[in-house]
Amino acid sequence: MSQQLPEFIDPFHQADKRGQLHGHLAVKNLRRLTDILYSNEGDFAVFMVFGKEGRQAFCELSLDGAVYLKCQNCLESIEFKINTMTKLGMVNSFEQADKLSDEYEPLLIKDEKVLLNDMIEDELLLLIPVFPKHTHCKFESLSSLSLVRPTLNQAAVIKKNPFSILSDLKKNGE
Ligand SMILES: [Zn+2]
């Protein structure tokens, strides 16, 4: 088994020969992905097992690594770990994709040769949240609220005082 991933694969041929591929893929080579990331550091361990179940050709794609997303709250980096296995059912058309059993994600193949980076990038794009946020960013926004609160409290104190003065006056008057 090669440690080096090929640039192109023929998925149906791989399924026929029950091929296995593994290697590493640098995040910086995934252009559509790096467009939405905080940084293009990091890489993924990729493990692919091809085969057939009945007449259905499939590929089990395992990805293990991390990307750095941009927090939509503070615009700082968030490490987003990905450790996943997806079972892809190979299809030639949308009709075939519709008929695919639920255990497979459809992998639409138009040409004999598929650019491996593209195929993996498609999977990664599905896994990444559209509006990533730090979990602690909730607290950051709370602390920015608490910066506002003292002013609100002061205003409340000022508003409250005339009444307490009034009630004090009433009490005194009674
Ligand atoms: Zn954040």
Boltz pocket constraint, residues with backbone or C-beta under 6 A from the ligand:
constraints:
  - pocket:
      binder: B
      contacts: [[A, 71], [A, 72], [A, 73], [A, 74], [A, 75], [A, 76], [A, 133], [A, 134], [A, 137]]
      max_distance: 6.0
